[in-house]
Amino acid sequence: MSDSFLKPNSVEQLQTRLHWVLRITAACCFIGHGAWGVITKEGWLPFFRSQGISDNIAWNLMPIIGAFDIIMAILLLIKPRRIIIMWMLVWALWTAILRPISGTPGTWEFWERAGNFLPPLMLLIMGGAIAMKWKDWFSGYTEPKLDADKIGVLHFICRLTIALLLIGHGGFGAFVEKDMLINHFSSIGLPADVGFIKAVGWFEIILGVVVFALPILPILWFVFAWKVVTEFLYITDGGLLNIFEFIERWGDYGVPIALILIIHYQASQKASTTVSIPQEQAA
């Protein structure tokens, strides 16, 4: 990713780049999730059971749900429509809520999936999906130009997303003591045990709080690298098929990039304002 891409110096550049980062992020999430539906995944069965759906029916529903997820992702990439993005928001939020409903310990699974359901929300905000007419939800559209207030809202939601996904993932180690994490770190030769993943979990929780309170570029780049590496452990532990786990979590990598774009733009605007004031005074 080029340095010039990450440093938009006009609102038009920011809007275009931010839009595509979030658009690809949402699409990848649904492609990764949908692929597991098509493949079928035993780990989904508790979610169906929590809604009174038998295992036999669940196995038959999984490929249909997965195919629909992938179709929605493709449609989003071809031509975004507000109704598709709204569906992504609702469905990603519901599948995240199903984790605690189905008996998953705590709400850590829900918070960890903030990178799934908050990028569609940001796309809706950028698309002006407030007080829309019914037909506007189904037609193609041109995004209204970003203004300072909307950029500020997106900045806040990016910070919130990163904080929640880090804190949620950290809870797996610090409180749930998830065996999966031990297997992940062991797959790259680290001497992982319960004590190790608890320490990593607390580190991620603290990192999430720091990002929310102090979203500076070095920390955001560290978060980006950290999430790419730690989510890639799905592949080192479970094999190439787990690439869909990595793709499904694209929000963990895309949202830090989105926030980096916003911060660079805001810095460029502040710098240009600082330069123009002395010039006006000299005149």
Secondary structure, 3 states (H helix, E strand, C coil): CCCCCCCCCCHHHHHHHHHHHHHHHHHHHHHHHHHHHHHCCHHHHHHHHCCCCCHHHHHHHHHHHHHHHHHHHHHHHHCCEHHHHHHHHHHHHHHHHHHHHCCCCCCHHHHHCHHHHHHHHHHHHHCCCCCCCHHHHCCECCCCCCCHHHHHHHHHHHHHHHHHHHHHHHHHHHHHCCHHHHHHHHCCCCCCCHHHHHHHHHHHHHHHHHHHHCCCHHHHHHHHHHHHHHHHHHHHHHCHHHHHHHHHCCHHHHHHHHHHHHHHHHHHHHHHHHHHHHHHHHC
